[in-house]
Amino acid sequence: MTMESPISGNPVLETDRVRLRKITSADVPAIYKYCSDNEVARYTSWHAHITQADTEGFVHHILQLYADQRLAPWGIEDKETGTIIGTVGFVYVDPKHARAEVAYALSRHDWNKGIMSEVVARVLAYAFDVLRLVRVEARCLVPNTGSARVMEKCGMAFEGILRKHLLVKGKFEDLKTYAIVHDDNLKRLQGLP
């Protein structure tokens, strides 16, 4: 099986409401707005940003990943406002086994609007249709019901709990694991059970 490199410059991807694009230094204020929100950071591995300098460091790191042609997240841009409202990207891609893990974060203002489900569905389409992956996984902390709901809405199946799998803010946490395989995705798109 031939798989396109996931490190192809983060091509621009679009949905009806958002554009997935590379983050720029001009996005720092918008990213700070949601990354400084304790509720957004609550179920992530990172602490809420205290100062805009924290966000500048985060964005600098992402820009360096782009420059080094390494895996890096897309910014999720609201098409109406042109503002970055979150990030989505691959945590890893395993070309040998044609699998990847996707992760995401979204501004609290944009929760419960179906935006992240729309975004993840678009990234899954890219993963299966362009990268030619066979399997895509996603994980969330057990109490993060919103993230689990996104995965389920995108056709991902719950596969189990990884006990004490990740050190998050000084505590080992259990993670729910979800996945979708290429065949499941085809069935989902065709409306088959």
ABEGO torsion letter per residue (X at the ends): XBBBBABAGGBBBBBAABBBBBBBAAAAAAAAAAAABAAAAAABABBBBABAAAAAAAAAAAAAAAAAGBBBBBBBBBAAAGBBAEBBBBABBBAAAGBBBBBBBBBAAABGAGAAAAAAAAAAAAAAAAAGBABBBBBBBAABAAAAAAAAAAGBBBAEBBBGABBBGGBBBBBBBBBBBAAAAAAAAAGBX
